[in-house]
Amino acid sequence: MRHDVVYNEQILAVAQDPFQNVATVLICPNLLLRTGISHILSGTRFAMVDGLCDDPSNLPALDDTMPVLFMICENRATEELVAMVDTLKTQHPLSRVVVLADAMDPDTVIQLCGAGMDGFCATSMDRHALVKALEIVILGETYIPASIGLALLERARQSRAHHAHDGAGMPVNTPAEALDKLSEREAQILRCLTRGSSNKVIARELGVAEATVKVHIKAILRKVKATNRTQAAIWATGHFDLAQDNVRALAAGE
């Protein structure tokens, strides 16, 4: 049975039950921080799993047929966080992963979402807001603070304005022509990248092998002249909508 079907039919059904506890694993070497988060979550449905865990390599035994929430705490290097999230999602594909940190820039959020992160919560959040955010995540949605979402939208707006300015005097359908270089499958995958989907999620959604997704992403990076998937996602966020607007404008002028 496919993982998304299992999640929808089994785990999501349990997650929607307000009386069902969710096993919560806190990956954090800081005892003081662990104690504080445990206190915050006490009395909620998020039941802390006993035992010190500071790395995905020493996780406690878990029942993967039930909802499991991983919370990665403390500020870490982006590369380390990406590796941890990817490892957790590989070992426990049906789990949900939330990163808790003081702050995070939009680029890091995009990279982590690409690795499979399901939510980012700031340490400055109110207790009730944090619990609600975790509820959203366990229901299958992705949570990021509004400030980061607005920053990403503003970046996309600036990108569109920049390309529109650079294209002054050029044919109105230039963005569409750029996208024409992509095959239909590559365009589908590029749209998935704009949503922060990991290779595993993209492969499951499109019904292809993960290795096939990796090959397509390499081709996408070459065609849009991006050095990584984050740059490709940012490029696509501005260009997909702009290309569609131009196509509509051309159709209206015919």
Salt bridges, closest charged atoms under 4 A:
ASP4 OD2 - ARG2 NH2 2.93
ASP64 OD1 - HIS92 ND1 2.84
GLU80 OE2 - ARG76 NH1 2.95
ASP107 OD1 - ARG155 NH1 2.40
ASP118 OD2 - LYS89 NZ 2.85
ASP118 OD1 - ARG96 NH1 3.21
GLU135 OE1 - ARG45 NH1 3.05
GLU154 OE2 - ARG157 NH2 2.59
ASP166 OD2 - HIS162 NE2 2.80
GLU186 OE1 - LYS223 NZ 2.84
GLU205 OE2 - ARG195 NH2 2.94
GLU210 OE1 - LYS200 NZ 3.68
ASP245 OD2 - ARG160 NH2 2.77
ASP245 OD1 - ARG248 NH2 2.38
